[in-house]
Amino acid sequence: MAELNARAATPAPSRRERLARRLWSGLVAALVPLALARLWWRGRRSPGYRERFAERFGAAPRLAPGAIWLHAVSLGETRAALPLIRALLARHPGRPLLVTTTTPTGSAQVREALGERVAHCYAPWDLPGACARFLDRAQPALAVIMETELWPNLFAACAARGVPLVVANARLSARSARGYARVPWLIRPTLAATTLIAAQAEADAGRFVALGAPRVGVSGNLKFDLALPEALPARAQALRRHWGAARPVWIGASTHAGEDELLLDAHARLRERWPELLLLLVPRHPERFDAVAALVQARGFALARRSHGETGQAAAVYLGDTMGELLLLAAASDAAFVGGSLVPTGGHNVLEPAALGVPVAWGPHMFNFAAAEQLLAGAGAGRQVSDAGALVQTLADWLADPALRARCGAAGAAVVAANRGALARLLERLDALLPPAAAP
């Protein structure tokens, strides 16, 4: 993985940069009461937000020196990091491995996928005391921060203790880069504290360099290295038999508020031509499951809920209201739409359905997955849709033509296969940064 630029040493922050970080620390401290209130509020529908508050202030597990610490914000980042975490466990069996997340959905994914093989807690808020307390307890020999989490105090604390810090699978949209560029005295020393930024693509790397990052390389996107469980096809076919083996099925994956309505509109129009068509609707956030179920019923659709163990044979909409089953539901689909893209959220992982050989559609707001979008669209594996009408037309094309659907699906699987390798490149760099393990 070639680095785009490098410096021999990290320059000391200027007086203006030190002042900017003090002001940042004061702002974070002032926002703590609001952040606690927000967690309590969100806990009305997702109780996990009301638990383990001490971890937000640095109460990490006490680990032996030499741990590897990996941080993934939420569900999507955690799922993308799983191949990396499993590889690190295999390559460094004698080291503790701590995985932190920010959200309960990320936390649940860690526990479901990794169990007791790793230590886990929520990441500390970016307060100097919380960061120091966290590092005192975790004692990491290496910090790996997934995607684009840039925290001035945490990064400075790692640099002060000599902990190598890698921003892995890093992405930076043009929109986010413009925002960071408005606070150069804060972002420049934060980036200077990194040992390496391993960017997903050249465009991401160039934006980090423009912001002043001293050590940047391009490793590729870890999401291409998705490992598909061997039993997945058989489980997907079993689901199809439960629903009715001959029924056409499409999935609306990782949807946000404002998208479910559009997908239900599209589904109603498609069922005029395919009366047996089944929509698998999978909201992004668990706290929305009940509200989306009520919306489906208010629209007059027969509903089945995965969490209730219902077969879905008589349903028009099957609500995927469980955790960790998105891949399974996508594998059981004929076509996919990936959400967060008809609303300006930035899109979600279009590579998962593509890896399964399922043609995939997305909306116009894909700035978080711009490179993947371009690859899939260029290969004819997926399409951008502007609204519910365009989605209806795209899905109708795929549902009406099995040969077209198969070609699109095969093209998507080929794109994913051709772009694997980021995991191996990243592991090589991480191994080089780890100090020798202490003798037992």
N, C-alpha and C positions, 0 to 999 in steps of 0.2 A: 504494500500500500504506500505509494509515493506521497510524501508530504509536499504541500504546495509552498510552504514557507517555514522557516525555522529561525529561532534566535538562540544564542548561546545561553542566555540567562534571562530570567523574568525581571524587567525593570521595576524598581521600587515605585509605588504609587506617589503621585504628586500631592502637594498640599490640597489642591482642589479635589482630587480624587478621594483623599482621606475624608474630607469634609462631606463629599457626596455620600460616602458609605455611612457616616454618622447620621446624616439626615435620613437615609434609607432606614437605618435601624430605629430611629425615632418614629418614623412613619409606620413601620411594622408593629412596633410596640403599641402605638395608638390604635391600630386596627385589631389588636387581639380581642378586645371585648366584642367587636362586631363579628369577628371570625367565629368565636365561641357561640354567639347567638345564632349565626347562620348554621353551624353544625347542629345545634339543638333544634332549629326549625326544620332542617332537612331530615332530622331523625324522626319526625312525625310519621313519615312514610318508609324510611329506611333506618331502622333502629341502630344499625352499625355506626351511624354518625354520632351517636350519643355515648359511645363507649371508648375507653382507653385514651382519655384526654391527656393523661400524663405523658404519653408517647409523643404528643405534639410539642412537648417542652423538653424533649431529649431523653426520656426514660427508655432507652434501648436495652435489649438484653446484654448482660455482662458476658463478653466473649474473651477467649484467649487471644493474646496478641497474634497478628498475622492474618486476620480474617480478610476475606474478600467481601466488599459491600456493593450491592447492586440496587439502584433505585429505579423503579418504574411507577409512573404516576397512577394510572388506573387500569381498567380491564384490558384495553387495546395494547398499551405498552407492555403490560405483564405477559400477555399472550405472545407478543412478538419476541420477548426476552426469554421465553421458556427454552428454546433450543440452546441459547447461550448459557443459561443457568445449568442445564443438564450437562453440557460439555464441560463447564468449569468444575462441577462436582466430580465428573469422571477424571479430569486431568489433575485435580488437586484434592484428592480424597482426605488428606490430613488437615486441611484448612477449614475453619468455620466459614460458612457462607451466610451472610445476612441479606435478606431481600426486604426493602422498604417500599411502601406504596403510600399514596395520599388518600385514596378512597376505599370505602368498604368493598366495592366490587373488585378492585384490584387485590385487596386483602383476601377475599374469598377465593379468588383464582389461585393465589399462591398456595393456600392451604389445600385446595382441592387437587391441584396438579402436583404439588411437591411434598405435602404432608410435613413430617418432622425431619425431612432431609435437610431443611434449611431453617435458620432462625428468621423470625419475621416480626416487624413492628411498623407503625406509621413513621414517616420521615418527620424530622423536627421542623417546626416553623423557623424562618430565617432570622432568629434572634441570636445575638452573640452568645448569651448564656446557654440557650437551648442547644446550639451547635456544639459548644464546648462539652456540654454534658453528654451529648450523643457520642461524640468521638472518644471521650474518656471511657465510656462503657463498651463501645463496639470495637475499639482499637484496630481499625482496618489498616491493612498493608496496601490496599488498592481500592479506589472508589470508582465505580462505573455508573454513570448517570445516563439513563436512556433518553434519547431524542432531544428535546430542547427544554431542559429545566436549568435555568441559569440563576443561581442564588448567591448574591454578593458575599454575605457573611459566611455561609457554609463553604463556599469555594475558597475564601480567604483563610478560613480555619484549617482546611486541608493543606493549603500551601504552607501555612506557618508551621505545621507539624511534619511537613515533608511527605505527605500522603499523595502518591501519584493519583491524578484525577483525570479520567477519560470520559468525554461526552460521546457516547456510542450511538450508532444509527442516527446521527444528528441530522436534523432537517431544519431549515429556516426559510420560510416563505418570504417573498418580497414585501408583503404587508407587515410581517413581524419585524423584518430587518429595518424597515422605515421607522417603526416604533422604537426599537432599540437605539437607532441612530440619534434619536432626540435626547438621549441621556448618555452622551459619550463618557462623561467623567465617572459614571457608575458602571457602565458595561465594559469599558476597556480594561480596568483592573480585574474585573470578574473573569473575562476571557483570558487575561494574562496568567491567572492562577491555574489554568488547565494544563495538564501535561500533553494532552492530545485531543483534538476534536476529530472524530472519525465520521465524516459526513456521508450521507446516502448517495449524493450525486455531485457532479462538478458545480452545478448552479448553487447548491446549498453551501458547498465549500467556499465558493467565491464570495458569497454574502458574509460568511464568517470572517474571511480575510479582510473584506472591506470595513468591517466593524473593528478591526484591530487584533483579531485572534492571532497569536504568534505561531502556533503549531497546528496545522490543519492537514488532514489527508482525506482521501476518498476511499471508503471501504465497500460501498454498496449498501443495499437495503436488506436488513436481516429478515424482513417479511417474506422475501423470496425463498428463504431457507426453511419454510414451514414444513414440519414433519407430519404427514398424514397417518393416523393410526391404521394398522393393517385391517382391523375389524370394521372400519368405517363403511365401506361399500355394503357389506352384509347387513349392518344395522340400518343403513338408509333404505335398503330394499324391504326390510321388515316393516319399517314405518309406512312405506308406500302400500304394502299389503293391508295394513290397518286402515288406511284412508280409502282404499280402493285402488287396486293396482293400475287400472286403466285411466284414472283421473289425471288430467294435466295439473301441474303444481308450480306455483312461483313463490318466491320469498321476497319480502320486504325486510331487509336486515339493518339493524342498528338505526332505527328511525327515531326522529326527534319530534317534539311538538310542532305542529304545522305541516308535517309530512304525512302523518297517519291519515288525515282527512283526504289528502290528494291521492294516496294509494288506494283508499277505499272507493273514491270516485272512479279511479281507473279500473278497479276490480269489478265494480258494478257494470261498467261498459263492456268489459271483456266477457263477463258471464252472459251477456246477451247473445254472444256467439258460441261460447263454451259454457253451458249451464252447469257443468260439473266441476268447473275450475275451482281450485282450492288456493287460497292465499295463506302463506305462513308469515305472520306478522310478528316481528321480534323487536320491541322497543329497546333502545340503547340503555336506558336507566331503569333499574328495578322499581324505583319508587313510582314510575308511571304505569306499571302493569295494570293496576285496577282501573285507572282512568281510561286507558286505551280499551280495556275490556268493555267498559260502559259505553264508550264511543262506538265500538263495533255493534253492540246491541241496539244502540239508539239509531244506527243507520239501517237496522232491519236485517242484519246478517245473522244467520245461525252461527253460534260461537262454540268452539271447544278450546279448553285451556290445557296446555301441556302439564302444568303443575297439579291439575286435578286428576291426571291419569285418564283423560277422556280420549277415545279413539279417533274422533274427528270424522267418522264415516258420514254423518249427517250434517256436518258443518260446512259453511262457506268460507269461514276464516278460522284458522288454527293459531291461537296465541302462544308464541314461544316465550313463556313467562318463567323460565328456569335459567340457571346460570351454567355456563360452560358447554352449551349444546348447540351453539350457532353453527359450527362446522357440520355437525350431524344433520341439522335441518337444511343447510345449504346443499349438502350431498344428496338429499332426498328431493331436490327441486329440479325442474326443467329449465328455469331461468331465474335470474336474480336482479334485484335492485338494491343498491347499497346506499343507506341514508346519510344524514348529516350533509347532504349535497343539494337538496332542493331548498334548504334553508342555509343561511351563511355561516355554517359551523366549520366547514373545511373538509368534509367528507370523512369516510372511514375506509377500512381495508378492503379494496376491490380485488386484492390478490388472492384472498381465501377462496371465493367462488371460482376464480380463474384457475387456481391450482387443482380444483375438483373437476375441471372440464365443463363448468356451467357458464353459459354466456351471461354477461353482467352489464347492467345499465347503471348510470349515475347522473346526478344533476349537475348544474353549472358551477357549483361552489366546491371545488376540489383542490384548494390550495395546499392542503396537508398531504395530498397524494398526487401532486401534479405530474411527477415523473412516471409513476405507475399508470396513471390515466393515459398519458401520451403513448406509452408502450402498448397498452391493450387496444387503444383506439387505432393505432397505426397498424396493428396486426389483424384488425378486423374481429377482435375477440370481445369487444364491448362498444357501447355507444353512450354518448352524452345525450340526455333528454332535458328539455327546458321546462316542461310542465307535465301535468297529468295527461294531456292529449298526446304529447310526443311519447310518453311512456306507454300509453295504450297501443300506439302504432308499432313501437319497437317490440313489445311483448307479443303482439299479434303476428308480426313477421316471424318471430322465433317459434311460437306455438303452432303456426300453420305449416311450417316447413321443417320437418325433423332433420333433413339433410343440412340445411343452413344452420340449424341449432348445433348439430354435431360439428360442423366446420368451425363455428365460432368457439365452441367449447374446446376443441382440440388446439386451436390457435392460442387460446388463453393458457392452457396447460403448457404449451411449448414456450411461451414467453416466460413463464415462471421458471421452467427448467433451465432455460438459457441464461438466466440472470442469477442463478445460485452462486454461492462462493463467498458472500460477505462474512459468513460465520467463521470460515477458516482463516480469512485474512485478519479479522478482528482478534481471534484467539491468539494468533501469532504475536500480535503487538501486545496484548495483555500479558502473555507469558513472559515477554521480555521485560515488562515493567515490574513484575512481582519479585520482591527480594527472596533469597533462599528461605525456605521454611525452617523454623526453629527445630532443633533436635528434640525428640520426645523425651 
